[in-house]
């Protein structure tokens, strides 16, 4: 529980800092398209920071659920790959970085699917 609470909180903190950085420091340096890419990374990072915090709270109630652990890791690694690749793409303009973004997206889907499975199990 503590791990995903800390990681989710750190990720949330960083998403706010990166959002401010993008809105202020990068506004004059990047074109509108690249700023949009950067903003998408921030949005998904913020969303999945909250998802990690939710996972942490669920683990407190269901400590033996390996599915919840896997969901938390999927959200964390998904954030690193998805948002990280978008940040790098926006800053560098290297288009090939966009090719790895979907891997992070798939990990987000896996994390949410694991939460659905957990919800189904506890509701049965």
N, C-alpha and C positions, 0 to 999 in steps of 0.2 A: 504494500500500500504506500509506504513512505517514498519508495523509489519513484513511482509514477506521479505522486503528488508533487515531489520536488522537480522532476523532469517537466511535467506539465506547467508548473509555475514558472520555471526558468524559460520554457519555450514561449509562454504568454508574455513574460517580461521582454524577451527579445523581439517578439512580434510587434509590440508597441514601439520599442526603440527603433526597429527597422522601418516601421510605418512612418514614424516621424522623420527618420533619416531620408526616406524616399520622398516624402512630401516637401521637405525643406532643402536638404543638401543636394539631392539629385534633380530637383525640379529644373534647374538651369543646365544640367549636364546631359540629361537623357531626353530623347524625343518622346512624344506622347505614347507611341507604341511600346517602347521599352519601359516607360513608367507604368503602363498598364500591366505588362508582364511582371514587374516587380510587385505591384499592388496585388496581383493574383497570388503570388507567393506568400505575401503577408496575410491575406485573407484566409488561405488554407492553413497556414501555420497557426493563426489565432484559433480557428475552429478546432483544430486537432490538439492544441494545447488544452482546450476545455475538455475534449474527449479523453485525454490522458487523466485529467483530474477526475472525471466521472468514473473512469476505470479504477482509479485509486480508491474512490469511495465504495465502489462495488466490491472490490477485493476485501475491504474491511468487513463487509457483510458476508461475503462468500470466499473465504481465504483459500479454499481447496480447489477453486476453479482455474484449471490450466488455460481454459479458453479466454478468461479475462486477462491472464498474463500475456498470452499471445496477442490479444487485441491491443494491449498497451504497447508492446514491442512493435506491432504493425503500424500503429499511429506514430511512434517515435521515428522509426526508420523511414516510413513514408514521408514524414515531414522533412527529414534530412535530404532525401532524394528529390521529392517533388519541389518543395520550396527552395531548397538549396540549388537545384539545377536552374530554377527560374531566376533566382537572384544572380547566379553566375551568368546566365544568358543575357539578362538585362544589362548587367554591368560590362560584359565583354563583347557582346554582339556575336559570339561564336555560336552559330545556329545548331551545330551538332549537339550541343548541350541539351537542346530541347528534345532530343531523341530518348534521353533517359528519364524525362519527366513522367511518362506514363507508368514506369515501374513504381514510382511513388504513389501514383493514383491507384494502381492495382492494390498496393499495400493498404491504402485507405479503405478501399472496398472490402478487403479481407478483414480488417479491424472491425468495420461496421457489421459485416456478416457474422463475425464471432460474437458480437454483442446481441444480434438477433437470436443466434442459437442459444446463448446464455439465457436470454429473456424467455425463450420458448421452453427451456428446461425448467426454469423456476416457476413458470406459470402452469406447468403440467401437474 
